[in-house]
Amino acid sequence: MQPTLCSRCHKNIAVVFIQKMENGAAKTEGLCLKCAKELGIQPLQEMMQKMGITDEDLEGLSSEMMNAMGTPESMEGLIPSDPEEGDEEDGKTATFPFLNKLFGAQNSGEAPSGGDAPPRQNREEKNSKGERPPKRKFLENYCISLTQKAAEGKLDNIIGREEEIQRTIQILNRRQKNNPCLIGEPGVGKTAIAEGLAQRIYNKQVPYKLQDKEVYLLDLTALVAGTQFRGQFESRMKGLIEEIKKLGNIILVIDEVHNIVGAGDAEGSMNAANILKPALSRGEIQVIGATTLTEYRKHIEKDTALERRFQPVIVEEPSIEDAVKVIQGVAPYYEKYHFVSISPEMCRLAVTMSERYITDRFLPDKAIDLIDEACSDVNLHNTALAREAQVKKELEDLAKERDRMVSEANDREYKRQSSLKVNEQKQADLRRQLGKLNEEHDALAAAGDQEAGLRDNEREAAKLQKELSVLNRERVSLATESDGNQYERLAEMKSRQLQLEEELHKLELQSAPPLTAEHLARVIELWTKIPASSIQEAEYERLAKLEDRLKEHLVGQDEAVHAVASAVRRGRVGIASKRKPVSFIFVGSTGVG
């Protein structure tokens, strides 16, 4: 059934539906939780009692459900105000995650817990602080907090890109049109600049106007997912924008920003770009976009109204030297992850080889990928690392078994001591009874002429004496009971633990296996099919022998061979322009070769 407003208060979402007879016809009426409670509907009261919902919680629950749809103003035209129009299909505008949790908990017989308790907590915060803190429902559902990741240390340090980050901060500090758009080829580090900005904001290394900002990365897929009915996407976008406007300190990062041009497109609806334009032009929200130059020209430049709201920041591919610094900066992360030693020479070689042999990608991404896969190759062939993992696993298993055995031994000892106490108590009772019987026996013997009584007394005393002897044997058995097998197993485990700890210590003292040129060449061969032997051949040897190799195939063209070899050497050394190819024009008569 489509969401409708309560037929009594016309303010909250109707979640309880009842049927009543009017003029001999059944009529369905929708009520909110508060109104249904006031009417005393018995099933609702039973549900609230079962789930532990008090009367004071109803207002918070109604507020949660209204936030699932938005404000009443944003629902105008989507939810019929007339209860008789509730059967129209246009009302299908939003899903209700809160209601799903609420009635899902009812069906399972469990009260909502953990994340389902905020209504009461929010009200307590409101009462203690005087006002309710702004909600972040849309930001938490459809965005990722980069500032929080920076605080938790989950972002890699950013090496270089000082100029681009400073330019981004400068644009963000503007009064109007303060929305930078990072434009660059895939893999040059556009998203890393946004992460670097989040780290600087967390470390207070930005102007005072930006120090209280928070950076959120928009998950456009989550925003679009599940919007099968017309108006749902616009409702989510509007809710997200309104939430950002209320908070006032959010910087929204949209990776692949060109996707917003067509996101949510459907017949009779607006896409994300058109919804964002008014807020961007008025400076109500701040957005950092990231896209490639091709996509920027294809999607953003064609929409001049959207283009003028973004300030482009060109992110060029880093030079060889800058890329080497980046690789050296991120190398410790891969050394720790793969337990591999990466020397500065290998960092430079990885950049050089990736630039030379991988031509369809860009630095530093391709060099980082090369380092990562080469370290993985070293890791896979490192038997010591595999053995170290096995030793750690065996030590953990021994610790768990020892804890289990100690726990079982403690339980057995507790039961043994309890049995001994019970045994001693029973023996004490039997001795008291025997004492009484002995006194009775003496009295009967002194009285004389009580042979029947004496026989009964002696039989009872013999019976008690027999029980006492049984208890004595049981006590001796309990006192001498021991866990000999358990102690033997514990001793074996302790010995094995010492052996494993010594082996683990030796393995940890071993130096990490180094990353070599052979590993890099093997990965390049897998990617490009260029033989590893030719990749590993020293560069200067190939350049020095270039003329001799050419002369083996050519006779009488020494001047041309020298010119070609010199041009190739200039290109390899880096004297020639990087943007210009090493090209030649051979001029001569037909047939001269």
Secondary structure, 3 states (H helix, E strand, C coil): CCCCECCCCCCCECCEEEEEEECCEEEEEEECHHHHHHCCCHHHHHHHHHHCCCCCHHHHHHHHHHHHHCCCCCCCCCCCCCHHHCCCHHHCCCCCHHHHHHHHHHHHCCCCCHHHCHHHHHHHHHHHHCCCCCCCHHHHHHEEEHHHHHHCCCCCCCCCCHHHHHHHHHHHCCCCCCCEEEECCCCCCHHHHHHHHHHHHHCCCCCHHHCCCEEEEECHHHHHCCCCCCCHHHHHHHHHHHHHHHHCCEEEEEECHHHHHCCCCCCCCCCHHHHHHHHHHCCCCEEEEEECHHHHHHHHCCCHHHHCCCEEEECCCCCHHHHHHHHHHHHHHHHHHHCCECCHHHHHHHHHHHHHHCCCCCCCHHHHHHHHHHHHHHHHCCHHHHHHHHHHHHHHHHHHHHHHHHHHHHHHHHHHHHHHHHHHHHHHHHHHHHHHHHHHHHHHHHHCCCHHHHHHHHHHHHHHHHHHHHHHHHHHHHHHCCCHHHHHHHHHHHHHHHHHHHHHHHHHHCCCCECCHHHHHHHHHHHHCCCHHHHHCCHHHHHHCHHHHHHHHCCCCHHHHHHHHHHHHHHHHCCCCCCCCCCCCCCCCCCCC
